[in-house]
């Protein structure tokens, strides 16, 4: 099972996922943005998420999303994927 939980920051995603994990301890919770940031550090040398927003181009984000999705797809078992529906972009 793969469930994507998305909402704006502060929308209660983490609270809901913690509740589900208490009821179903075998469920793994992953944060899509953490996987994107890990790839951005490795590929582009960014030091934090603010630098990602300032330094990376939209096509870089697409590449990071593809890498994150591929890594998460390789995780076995039931997964809740924490993500945002959109990101704040400069300009």
C-alpha positions as CSV (number, residue, x, y, z in Angstrom):
1,X,0.0,0.0,0.0
2,X,1.2,3.5,-0.9
3,X,-0.7,6.5,0.4
4,X,0.3,10.1,-0.5
5,X,-0.7,12.5,2.2
6,X,-0.5,16.1,1.0
7,X,-1.5,19.4,2.4
8,X,-0.2,22.9,3.0
9,X,2.4,23.4,5.8
10,X,0.6,23.2,9.1
11,X,-2.4,21.3,7.7
12,X,-2.1,18.4,10.1
13,X,-0.3,15.8,7.9
14,X,2.2,14.8,10.5
15,X,-0.4,14.6,13.2
16,X,-2.6,12.3,11.1
17,X,0.4,10.1,10.0
18,X,1.6,9.7,13.6
19,X,-1.9,8.6,14.6
20,X,-2.0,6.0,11.7
21,X,1.5,4.8,12.7
22,X,0.3,4.3,16.3
23,X,-2.5,2.1,15.1
24,X,-0.4,0.4,12.4
25,X,3.2,0.3,13.6
26,X,4.3,-1.6,10.5
27,X,3.6,1.4,8.3
28,X,6.6,3.4,7.2
29,X,6.4,7.2,7.0
30,X,8.6,9.0,4.5
31,X,8.9,12.6,3.6
32,X,9.1,13.2,-0.2
33,X,11.0,16.5,0.4
34,X,13.7,14.8,2.5
35,X,14.4,12.5,-0.5
36,X,14.5,15.5,-2.8
37,X,16.9,17.4,-0.5
38,X,19.2,14.4,-0.2
39,X,19.5,14.2,-4.0
40,X,20.0,18.0,-4.2
41,X,22.8,17.8,-1.7
42,X,24.5,15.1,-3.7
43,X,23.9,16.5,-7.2
44,X,24.0,20.3,-6.7
45,X,25.8,20.7,-3.4
46,X,23.0,22.6,-1.7
47,X,23.3,23.0,2.1
48,X,19.6,23.6,3.0
49,X,16.2,23.8,1.6
50,X,16.3,27.6,1.3
51,X,19.3,27.2,-0.9
52,X,17.4,24.8,-3.1
53,X,14.7,27.4,-3.7
54,X,17.3,30.1,-4.5
55,X,19.7,28.0,-6.6
56,X,17.8,25.4,-8.5
57,X,15.8,25.7,-11.7
58,X,12.4,24.2,-12.4
59,X,14.0,21.4,-14.5
60,X,16.3,20.6,-11.5
61,X,13.2,20.1,-9.4
62,X,11.7,17.8,-11.9
63,X,14.9,15.7,-11.8
64,X,14.9,15.7,-8.0
65,X,11.3,14.6,-8.0
66,X,12.0,11.7,-10.3
67,X,14.9,10.6,-8.2
68,X,12.9,10.8,-5.0
69,X,10.0,8.9,-6.5
70,X,12.3,6.2,-7.7
71,X,13.9,5.8,-4.3
72,X,10.6,5.7,-2.5
73,X,9.2,3.2,-5.0
74,X,11.9,0.8,-3.9
75,X,10.9,0.8,-0.3
76,X,9.0,-2.4,0.6
77,X,5.9,-2.6,2.8
78,X,3.2,-0.1,3.5
79,X,4.2,3.5,3.2
80,X,2.7,6.9,3.9
81,X,4.3,9.6,1.8
82,X,4.3,13.1,3.4
83,X,4.5,15.9,0.8
84,X,3.2,19.3,-0.1
85,X,0.9,19.9,-3.1
86,X,3.2,22.8,-4.2
87,X,6.3,24.7,-3.3
88,X,7.1,28.3,-2.9
89,X,9.1,29.5,-5.9
90,X,11.1,32.7,-6.3
91,X,9.9,35.4,-8.7
